[in-house]
């Protein structure tokens, strides 16, 4: 599991996918989220503006990222 450190209170899911290099662009991240391919804390999330806070875990294409 990869750990991603953020310096703010939260980061939006779409931005996190780009920041963690799981998606190459915002457009790709948007499509993957809307397509139901991303899980937040074990549940599919289709809200690209979902606020991700420290302690949350993101799953995408078999990779898990922990936010700290």
C-alpha positions as CSV (number, residue, x, y, z in Angstrom):
1,X,0.0,0.0,0.0
2,X,1.3,3.4,-1.0
3,X,1.0,6.3,1.4
4,X,0.3,9.8,0.1
5,X,0.8,12.8,2.4
6,X,-1.4,15.9,1.9
7,X,-0.7,19.3,3.5
8,X,-4.3,20.4,3.5
9,X,-7.4,19.4,5.4
10,X,-8.6,17.4,2.4
11,X,-8.1,16.7,-1.3
12,X,-10.8,16.0,-3.8
13,X,-10.9,12.4,-5.2
14,X,-10.3,13.5,-8.8
15,X,-7.2,15.5,-7.7
16,X,-5.9,12.7,-5.6
17,X,-5.9,10.3,-8.5
18,X,-3.8,12.7,-10.5
19,X,-1.5,13.6,-7.5
20,X,-0.9,9.9,-6.7
21,X,-0.1,9.3,-10.4
22,X,-2.9,6.7,-10.7
23,X,-4.4,8.7,-13.6
24,X,-2.5,10.8,-16.1
25,X,-5.1,13.6,-16.5
26,X,-8.2,15.1,-14.9
27,X,-10.3,13.8,-17.7
28,X,-9.2,10.3,-17.2
29,X,-9.8,10.5,-13.5
30,X,-13.3,11.9,-14.1
31,X,-14.2,9.0,-16.4
32,X,-12.8,6.3,-14.1
33,X,-14.6,7.7,-11.1
34,X,-17.9,8.1,-12.9
35,X,-17.5,4.6,-14.3
36,X,-17.4,3.2,-10.8
37,X,-13.8,2.0,-10.9
38,X,-12.7,3.8,-7.8
39,X,-13.4,2.7,-4.2
40,X,-13.1,5.0,-1.1
41,X,-12.8,3.1,2.2
42,X,-14.0,-0.1,0.5
43,X,-17.1,1.3,-1.2
44,X,-17.5,2.4,-4.8
45,X,-17.5,6.1,-5.1
46,X,-18.8,8.0,-8.2
47,X,-18.5,11.5,-6.8
48,X,-15.4,13.0,-8.3
49,X,-15.5,15.9,-5.8
50,X,-15.6,13.6,-2.8
51,X,-13.4,15.1,0.0
52,X,-10.6,12.7,0.9
53,X,-9.1,13.2,4.3
54,X,-6.2,11.7,6.2
55,X,-7.0,8.1,7.1
56,X,-9.0,7.4,4.0
57,X,-8.0,4.6,1.6
58,X,-8.5,4.7,-2.1
59,X,-8.5,1.6,-4.3
60,X,-8.1,1.8,-8.1
61,X,-7.0,-0.9,-10.6
62,X,-5.7,-3.2,-7.8
63,X,-3.7,-0.5,-6.2
64,X,-4.4,0.9,-2.7
65,X,-3.4,4.4,-1.6
66,X,-3.6,5.5,2.0
67,X,-3.9,9.2,2.7
68,X,-2.0,10.7,5.6
